Amino acid sequence: MTEAKIAFEIVPGITSAIAVPAYAGIPVTHRDYTTSFTVVTGHKGRSSSPAVNWEALARLGGTLIVLMGVKALPDVTRRLIQGGLDPTTPAAVIQEGTTPNSEW
């Protein structure tokens, strides 16, 4: 936070979008199943950015990673299925991954 004159350091690393599923034993890409992944937010936040087009993501293919989406999960799954995603598509929900409160 340079404006507040708070010292900080940026440490390169692996995004939680890949690290948390890997920790749970879920590869986001796998040569036998999918070669791509998409990361989106499931949390609207305070910004005025456009809403996620869940229906388009349902048709995109690949692994879909939704960050901060636990509260919106019923709406997200409904819209993905309405968009054409097979309801039997394997899925995992991980909350607070790699923390002592981790749930999956």
Secondary structure, DSSP 4 states (H G I P E B T S, - for coil): -GGGT----------HHHHHHHHTT--S-BTTTBS-EEEEES--TT--PPPP-HHHHHHH-SEEEEET-TTTHHHHHHHHHHTT--TT------BSTTSTT-B-
